[in-house]
C-alpha cells in the first residue's frame, strides 16, 4: 500500500528568484511543464501570425510613386527598408515555425490529435501564403 508523501515545499524565492521558478522534477510534474510550454507556444504562434498579417508600420493604403519609394497598396510599409524587412520576416518565421513545431510535439497522442494537426498544418499553410 502506498503511503502519502509529504508535499515538497519550495525554497524561499527571495533568496534566488530565478532558481525558485525553474522546473524541478521532484517538485513540478512533467504535465505541468508540458502545459506551460503549450501555453507559451500558442501565445508565440498567435503573436507571430498576427505580426505577419499586420506587419509593423502597417501597409500602404494607396499606390503612388514618391521620390525613390514606390508605395503599392497592400504592401508592408516596413518593406521599404529591405534589410529591416528581411530581418523581421526571418525572425518572425523562425519564431512561428519553432513554436508550431513545439505544439506539434506536445499534442501527439492526445485526444483530437487529427483535428489539431489539421489546424496546425492549415495555419502553417496560411502563414506561408
Contact map, one row per residue, 1 for C-alpha under 8 A:
111000000000000000000000000000000000000000000000000000000000000000000000000000000000000000000000000000000000000000000000000000000
111100000000000000000000000000000000000000000000000000000000000000000000000000000000000000000000000000000000000000000000000000000
111110000000000000000000000000000000000000000000000000000000000000000000000000000000000000000000000000000000000000000000000000000
011111000000000000000000000000000000000000000000000000000000000000000000000000000000000000000000000000000000000000000000000000000
001111100000000000000000000000000000000000000000000000000000000000000000000000000000000000000000000000000000000000000000000000000
000111110000000000000000000000000000000000000000000000000000000000000000000000000000000000000000000000000000000000000000000000000
000011111000000000000000000000000000000000000000000000000000000000000000000000000000000000000000000000000000000000000000000000000
000001111100000000000000011000000000000000000000000000000000000000000000000000000000000000000000000000000000000000000000000000000
000000111110000000000000001000000000000000000000000000000000000000000000000000000000000000000000000000000000000000000000000000000
000000011111000000010000001000000000000000000000000000000000000000000000000000000000000000000000000000000000000000000000000000000
000000001111100000010000000000000000000000000000000000000000000000000000000000000000000000000000000000000000000000000000000000000
000000000111111100010000000000000000000000000000000000000000000000000000000000000000000000000000000000000000000000000000000000000
000000000011111110111000000000000000000000000000000000000000000000000000000000000000000000000000000000000000000000000000000000000
000000000001111110000000000000000000000000000000000000000000000000000000000000000000000000000000000000000000000000000000000000000
000000000001111110000000000000000000000000000000000000000000000000000000000000000000000000000000000000000000000000000000000000000
000000000001111111110000000000000000000000000000000000000000000000000000000000000000000000000000000000000000000000000000000000000
000000000000111111111000000000000000000000000000000000000000000000000000000000000000000000000000000000000000000000000000000000000
000000000000000111111100000000000000000000000000000000000000000000000000000000000000000000000000000000000000000000000000000000000
000000000000100111111100000000000000000000000000000000000000000000000000000000000000000000000000000000000000000000000000000000000
000000000111100111111100000000000000000000000000000000000000000000000000000000000000000000000000000000000000000000000000000000000
000000000000100011111110000000000000000000000000000000000000000000000000000000000000000000000000000000000000000000000000000000000
000000000000000001111111000000000000000000000000000000000000000000000000000000000000000000000000000000000000000000000000000000000
000000000000000000001111101100001000000000000000000000000000000000000000000000000000000000000000000000000000000000000000000000000
000000000000000000000111111100000000000000000000000000000000000000000000000000000000000000000000000000000000000000000000000000000
000000000000000000000011111111000000000000000000000000000000000000000000000000000000000000000000000000000000000000000000000000000
000000010000000000000001111110000000000000000000000000000000000000000000000000000000000000000000000000000000000000000000000000000
000000011100000000000011111110000000000000000000000000000000000000000000000000000000000000000000000000000000000000000000000000000
000000000000000000000011111111011000000000000000000000000000000000000000000000000000000000000000000000000000000000000000000000000
000000000000000000000000111111111000000000000000000000000000000000000000000000000000000000000000000000000000000000000000000000000
000000000000000000000000100111111100000000000000000000000000000000000000000000000000000000000000000000000000000000000000000000000
000000000000000000000000000011111110000000000000000000000000000000000000000000000000000000000000000000000000000000000000000000000
000000000000000000000000000111111111000000000000000000000000000000000000000000000000000000000000000000000000000000000000000000000
000000000000000000000010000111111111100000000000000000000000000000000000000000000000000000000000000000000000000000000000000000000
000000000000000000000000000001111111110000000000000000000000000000000000000000000000000000000000000000000100000000000000000000000
000000000000000000000000000000111111111000000000000000000000000000000000000000000000000000000000000000000000000000000000000000000
000000000000000000000000000000011111111100000000000000000000000000000000000000000000000000000000000000000000000000000000000000000
000000000000000000000000000000001111111110000000000000000000000000000000000000000000000000000000000000000000000000000000000000000
000000000000000000000000000000000111111111000000000000000000000000000000000000000000000000000000000001100100000000000000000000000
000000000000000000000000000000000011111111100000000000000000000000000000000000000000000000000000000000000000000000000000000000000
000000000000000000000000000000000001111111110000000000000000000000000000000000000000000000000000000000000000000000000000000000000
000000000000000000000000000000000000111111111000000000000000000000000000000000000000000000000000001101100000000000000000000000000
000000000000000000000000000000000000011111111100000000000000000000000000000000000000000000000000001100100000000000000000000000000
000000000000000000000000000000000000001111111110000000000000000000000000000000000000000000000000000000000000000000000000000000000
000000000000000000000000000000000000000111111111000000000000000000000000000000000000000000000011001000000000000000000000000000000
000000000000000000000000000000000000000011111111100000000000000000000000000000000000000000000011001100000000000000000000000000000
000000000000000000000000000000000000000001111111110000000000000000000000000000000000000000000000000000000000000000000000000000000
000000000000000000000000000000000000000000111111111000000000000000000000000000000000000000000000000000000000000000000000000000000
000000000000000000000000000000000000000000011111111100000000000000000000000000000000000000011011000000000000000000000000000000000
000000000000000000000000000000000000000000001111111110000000000000000000000000000000000000000001000000000000000000000000000000100
000000000000000000000000000000000000000000000111111111100000000000000000000000000000000000000000000000000000000000000000000000000
000000000000000000000000000000000000000000000011111111110000000000000000000000000000000000010000000000000000000000000000000000000
000000000000000000000000000000000000000000000001111111100000000000000000000000000000000010010000000000000000000000000000000000100
000000000000000000000000000000000000000000000000111111100000000000000000000000000000000000000000000000000000000000000000000000000
000000000000000000000000000000000000000000000000011111110110000000000000000000000000000000000000000000000000000000000000000000000
000000000000000000000000000000000000000000000000011111111110000000000000000101000000000000000000000000000000000000000000000000000
000000000000000000000000000000000000000000000000001001111100000000000000000111000000000000000000000000000000000000000000000000000
000000000000000000000000000000000000000000000000000000111110000000000000000111000000000000000000000000000000000000000000000000000
000000000000000000000000000000000000000000000000000001111111000000000000000111000000000000000000000000000000000000000000000000000
000000000000000000000000000000000000000000000000000001101111100000000000111110000000000000000000000000000000000000000000000000000
000000000000000000000000000000000000000000000000000000000111111000000011111110000000000000000000000000000000000000000000000000000
000000000000000000000000000000000000000000000000000000000011111000000001110000000000000000000000000000000000000000000000000000000
000000000000000000000000000000000000000000000000000000000001111100000011110000000000000000000000000000000000000000000000000000000
000000000000000000000000000000000000000000000000000000000001111110000111100000000000000000000000000000000000000000000000000000000
000000000000000000000000000000000000000000000000000000000000011111000111000000000000000000000000000000000000000000000000000000000
000000000000000000000000000000000000000000000000000000000000001111111110000000000000000000000000000000000000000000000000000000000
000000000000000000000000000000000000000000000000000000000000000111111110000000000000000000000000000000000000000000000000000000000
000000000000000000000000000000000000000000000000000000000000000011111100000000000000000000000000000000000000000000000000000000000
000000000000000000000000000000000000000000000000000000000000000011111100000000000000000000000000000000000000000000000000000000000
000000000000000000000000000000000000000000000000000000000000000011111110000000010000000000000000000000000000000000000000000000000
000000000000000000000000000000000000000000000000000000000000001111111111000000000000000000000000000000000000000000000000000000000
000000000000000000000000000000000000000000000000000000000001011111001111101000000000000000000000000000000000000000000000000000000
000000000000000000000000000000000000000000000000000000000001111100000111111000000000000000000000000000000000000000000000000000000
000000000000000000000000000000000000000000000000000000000011111000000011111000000000000000000000000000000000000000000000000000000
000000000000000000000000000000000000000000000000000000000011110000000001111100000000000000000000000000000000000000000000000000000
000000000000000000000000000000000000000000000000000000000011000000000011111110100000000000000000000000000000000000000000000000000
000000000000000000000000000000000000000000000000000000111111000000000000011111110000000000000000000000000000000000000000000000000
000000000000000000000000000000000000000000000000000000011111000000000000001111110000000000000000000000000000000000000000000000000
000000000000000000000000000000000000000000000000000000111100000000000000000111111101100000000000000000000000000000000000000000000
000000000000000000000000000000000000000000000000000000000000000000000000001111111101100000000000000000000000000000000000000000000
000000000000000000000000000000000000000000000000000000000000000000001000000111111100100000000000000000000000000000000000000000000
000000000000000000000000000000000000000000000000000000000000000000000000000001111111100000000000000000000000000000000000000000000
000000000000000000000000000000000000000000000000000000000000000000000000000001111111110000000000000000000000000000000000000000000
000000000000000000000000000000000000000000000000000000000000000000000000000000001111111000000000000000000000000000000000000000000
000000000000000000000000000000000000000000000000000000000000000000000000000001101111111100000000000000000000000000000000000000000
000000000000000000000000000000000000000000000000000000000000000000000000000001111111111110000000000000000000000000000000000000000
000000000000000000000000000000000000000000000000000000000000000000000000000000000111111111000000000000000000000000000000000000000
000000000000000000000000000000000000000000000000000000000000000000000000000000000011111111100000000000000000000000000000000000000
000000000000000000000000000000000000000000000000000000000000000000000000000000000001111111110000000000000000000000000000000000000
000000000000000000000000000000000000000000000000000100000000000000000000000000000000111111111000000000000000000000000000000000000
000000000000000000000000000000000000000000000000000000000000000000000000000000000000011111111100000000000000000000000000000000000
000000000000000000000000000000000000000000000000000000000000000000000000000000000000001111111110000000000000000000000000000000000
000000000000000000000000000000000000000000000001001100000000000000000000000000000000000111111111000000000000000000000000000000000
000000000000000000000000000000000000000000000001000000000000000000000000000000000000000011111111100000000000000000000000000000000
000000000000000000000000000000000000000000000000000000000000000000000000000000000000000001111111110000000000000000000000000000000
000000000000000000000000000000000000000000011001000000000000000000000000000000000000000000111111111000000000000000000000000000000
000000000000000000000000000000000000000000011001100000000000000000000000000000000000000000011111111100000000000000000000000000000
000000000000000000000000000000000000000000000000000000000000000000000000000000000000000000001111111110000000000000000000000100000
000000000000000000000000000000000000000000000000000000000000000000000000000000000000000000000111111111000000000000000000000000000
000000000000000000000000000000000000000011011000000000000000000000000000000000000000000000000011111111100000000000000000000000000
000000000000000000000000000000000000000011001000000000000000000000000000000000000000000000000001111111110000000000000001000100000
000000000000000000000000000000000000000000000000000000000000000000000000000000000000000000000000111111111000000000000000000000000
000000000000000000000000000000000000010010000000000000000000000000000000000000000000000000000000011111111100000000000000000000000
000000000000000000000000000000000000010011000000000000000000000000000000000000000000000000000000001111111110000000000000000000000
000000000000000000000000000000000000000000000000000000000000000000000000000000000000000000000000000111111111000000001001000000000
000000000000000000000000000000000000000000000000000000000000000000000000000000000000000000000000000011111111000000000000000000000
000000000000000000000000000000000100010000000000000000000000000000000000000000000000000000000000000001111111000000000000000000000
000000000000000000000000000000000000000000000000000000000000000000000000000000000000000000000000000000111111110010010000000000000
000000000000000000000000000000000000000000000000000000000000000000000000000000000000000000000000000000011111110010000000000000000
000000000000000000000000000000000000000000000000000000000000000000000000000000000000000000000000000000000011111010000000000000000
000000000000000000000000000000000000000000000000000000000000000000000000000000000000000000000000000000000011111110000000000000000
000000000000000000000000000000000000000000000000000000000000000000000000000000000000000000000000000000000000111110000000000000000
000000000000000000000000000000000000000000000000000000000000000000000000000000000000000000000000000000000000011111110000000000000
000000000000000000000000000000000000000000000000000000000000000000000000000000000000000000000000000000000011111111111000000000000
000000000000000000000000000000000000000000000000000000000000000000000000000000000000000000000000000000000000000111111100000000000
000000000000000000000000000000000000000000000000000000000000000000000000000000000000000000000000000000000000000111111110000000000
000000000000000000000000000000000000000000000000000000000000000000000000000000000000000000000000000000000010000111111111000000000
000000000000000000000000000000000000000000000000000000000000000000000000000000000000000000000000000000010000000011111111100000000
000000000000000000000000000000000000000000000000000000000000000000000000000000000000000000000000000000000000000001111111110000000
000000000000000000000000000000000000000000000000000000000000000000000000000000000000000000000000000000000000000000111111111000000
000000000000000000000000000000000000000000000000000000000000000000000000000000000000000000000000000100010000000000011111111100000
000000000000000000000000000000000000000000000000000000000000000000000000000000000000000000000000000000000000000000001111111110000
000000000000000000000000000000000000000000000000000000000000000000000000000000000000000000000000000000000000000000000111111111000
000000000000000000000000000000000000000000000000000000000000000000000000000000000000000000000000000000000000000000000011111111100
000000000000000000000000000000000000000000000000000000000000000000000000000000000000000000000000100100000000000000000001111111110
000000000000000000000000000000000000000000000000000000000000000000000000000000000000000000000000000000000000000000000000111111111
000000000000000000000000000000000000000000000000000000000000000000000000000000000000000000000000000000000000000000000000011111111
000000000000000000000000000000000000000000000000100100000000000000000000000000000000000000000000000000000000000000000000001111111
000000000000000000000000000000000000000000000000000000000000000000000000000000000000000000000000000000000000000000000000000111111
000000000000000000000000000000000000000000000000000000000000000000000000000000000000000000000000000000000000000000000000000011111
